[in-house]
Structure formats: C-alpha cells, structure tokens
Amino acid sequence: MATAPPVRRLPSTPLAAVLLVLTLLSIALATAFGAETIPVGDVWHTVAGRLTG
C-alpha cells in the first residue's frame, strides 16, 4: 500500500483530561471575571487530588 489508511478512531478522553480542561476553563474564567468569582484554588486541589488518587 502506498498510502496509510486515514485514522478515524476517536481519541479516548480519560477523566483526567476532562478534569484538566475544566480546570483550565475555570482559570480562564477566573482571570476574565476576577479571582473572587471562581475558587480556582479549590478546583485545582480537587482535580489534583483526583489525578493523584
């Protein structure tokens, strides 16, 4: 075969990746609307705790 078949598998989205995205969104919102709006520290500690088990 001259060409490789196109990769059509959907990338798996583990829970860790989802939590990381949510954390980044929370930080972005907190930066946009003020740190008092969203407890980024609490969110980060929750995500870090889940990632580390």
MARKOL-842285 format. One record per residue: residue number from 1; residue in three letters; chain; x, y, z of N, C-alpha, C in turn. Coordinates in Angstrom, 3 decimals. Atoms other than C-alpha are relative to their C-alpha. Layout:
N
NULO    i   aa  ch      n_c1      n_c2      n_c3     ca_c1     ca_c2     ca_c3      c_c1      c_c2      c_c3
NULO  NUM  ALA   A         X         Y         Z         X         Y         Z         X         Y         Z
...
//
This chain:
53
NULO    i   aa  ch      n_c1      n_c2      n_c3     ca_c1     ca_c2     ca_c3      c_c1      c_c2      c_c3
NULO    1  MET   A     0.837    -1.195     0.000     0.000     0.000     0.000     0.877     1.253     0.000
NULO    2  ALA   A    -0.806    -1.213     0.104     1.327     3.377    -0.962    -0.394     1.023     1.058
NULO    3  THR   A     0.459    -0.993    -0.967    -0.799     5.403     1.411    -0.519    -0.699     1.246
NULO    4  ALA   A     0.498     0.555    -1.254    -1.590     4.769     5.034    -1.489     0.303     0.120
NULO    5  PRO   A     1.436    -0.256    -0.167    -5.260     4.421     5.915    -0.221     1.174     0.949
NULO    6  PRO   A     0.276    -1.138    -0.884    -6.771     7.526     7.488    -0.394    -0.472     1.394
NULO    7  VAL   A     0.322     0.362    -1.379    -7.009     7.415    11.237    -1.371     0.564     0.338
NULO    8  ARG   A     1.358    -0.462    -0.285   -10.690     7.548    12.060    -0.433    -0.338     1.418
NULO    9  ARG   A     0.357     0.308    -1.387   -10.550     6.356    15.642    -0.119     1.290     0.802
NULO   10  LEU   A     0.146    -1.163    -0.864   -11.839     8.899    18.106     0.954    -0.145     1.174
NULO   11  PRO   A    -0.922     0.086    -1.134    -9.258     9.732    20.738    -0.768    -0.210     1.294
NULO   12  SER   A     0.660     0.255    -1.275   -10.199     8.377    24.119     0.205     1.197     0.913
NULO   13  THR   A    -0.098    -1.141    -0.904   -10.930    11.081    26.652    -0.085    -0.505     1.427
NULO   14  PRO   A     0.019     0.458    -1.388    -9.898     9.853    30.080    -0.491     1.104     0.923
NULO   15  LEU   A     0.539    -0.953    -0.959   -11.346    11.513    33.131     1.026     1.069     0.346
NULO   16  ALA   A    -1.043    -0.963    -0.340    -8.014    13.172    33.862     0.053     1.135    -1.019
NULO   17  ALA   A    -0.050    -1.027     1.033    -8.037    15.004    30.527    -1.205     0.932     0.110
NULO   18  VAL   A     1.206    -0.815    -0.151   -11.609    16.182    31.077     0.149     0.953     1.178
NULO   19  LEU   A    -0.188    -0.850    -1.172   -10.764    17.474    34.544     1.019     1.092    -0.277
NULO   20  LEU   A    -1.010    -1.002     0.322    -7.697    19.239    33.180    -0.607     1.121    -0.826
NULO   21  VAL   A     0.655    -1.013     0.823    -9.793    21.020    30.562    -0.912     0.872     0.853
NULO   22  LEU   A     0.887    -0.770    -0.874   -12.354    22.034    33.176     0.794     0.945     0.885
NULO   23  THR   A    -0.842    -0.851    -0.834    -9.562    23.372    35.372     0.500     1.194    -0.793
NULO   24  LEU   A    -0.498    -1.097     0.831    -8.111    25.424    32.529    -1.117     0.990    -0.304
NULO   25  LEU   A     1.130    -0.888     0.243   -11.564    26.804    31.743    -0.317     0.824     1.242
NULO   26  SER   A     0.266    -0.714    -1.244   -12.057    27.711    35.396     1.019     1.110     0.208
NULO   27  ILE   A    -1.043    -1.013    -0.147    -8.724    29.533    35.470    -0.236     1.141    -0.984
NULO   28  ALA   A     0.257    -1.035     0.998    -9.610    31.378    32.265    -1.164     0.887     0.424
NULO   29  LEU   A     1.148    -0.777    -0.457   -12.987    32.432    33.667     0.366     0.865     1.196
NULO   30  ALA   A    -0.403    -0.759    -1.175   -11.435    33.489    36.947     0.868     1.184    -0.404
NULO   31  THR   A    -0.846    -1.096     0.472    -8.883    35.579    35.075    -0.845     1.076    -0.664
NULO   32  ALA   A     0.831    -0.949     0.729   -11.599    37.185    32.974    -0.939     0.768     0.929
NULO   33  PHE   A     1.032    -0.617    -0.826   -14.120    37.893    35.727     0.454     0.317     1.412
NULO   34  GLY   A    -0.485    -0.285    -1.345   -11.938    38.213    38.785     0.177    -1.271     0.796
NULO   35  ALA   A    -0.332     1.217    -0.738   -10.386    35.681    41.127    -1.076    -0.346     1.029
NULO   36  GLU   A     1.001     0.277    -1.029   -13.259    36.052    43.601    -1.201    -0.753    -0.564
NULO   37  THR   A     1.183     0.616     0.598   -15.804    34.699    41.126     0.039    -1.509     0.125
NULO   38  ILE   A    -0.118     1.461     0.001   -14.491    31.130    40.944     1.160    -0.404     0.899
NULO   39  PRO   A    -1.088     0.458    -0.871   -12.474    29.361    43.661     0.951    -0.917    -0.762
NULO   40  VAL   A    -0.902     0.793     0.833    -9.709    28.243    41.307     0.859    -0.915     0.863
NULO   41  GLY   A    -0.828     0.818    -0.881    -7.619    27.001    44.213    -0.717    -1.270     0.411
NULO   42  ASP   A     0.763     1.184    -0.400   -10.372    24.669    45.385    -0.164    -0.956    -1.175
NULO   43  VAL   A     0.169     0.840     1.191   -10.977    23.426    41.850     1.296    -0.726    -0.302
NULO   44  TRP   A    -1.295     0.614     0.315    -7.262    22.811    41.308     0.327    -1.107     0.993
NULO   45  HIS   A    -0.297     1.025    -1.001    -6.894    20.929    44.587    -0.881    -1.237    -0.211
NULO   46  THR   A     0.890     1.129     0.263    -9.909    18.778    43.721     0.502    -0.813    -1.184
NULO   47  VAL   A    -0.499     0.696     1.192    -8.523    17.957    40.272     1.298    -0.723     0.322
NULO   48  ALA   A    -1.279     0.619    -0.337    -5.040    17.293    41.629    -0.221    -1.222     0.882
NULO   49  GLY   A     0.292     1.136    -0.865    -6.498    15.032    44.301    -0.536    -1.186    -0.778
NULO   50  ARG   A     0.553     1.100     0.795    -8.431    13.018    41.737     1.063    -0.599    -0.910
NULO   51  LEU   A    -1.045     0.519     0.890    -5.430    12.736    39.424     0.978    -0.873     0.762
NULO   52  THR   A    -0.980     0.755    -0.777    -3.162    11.513    42.195    -0.651    -1.164     0.739
NULO   53  GLY   A     0.695     1.110    -0.647    -5.820     9.202    43.581    -0.184     0.251     1.461
//
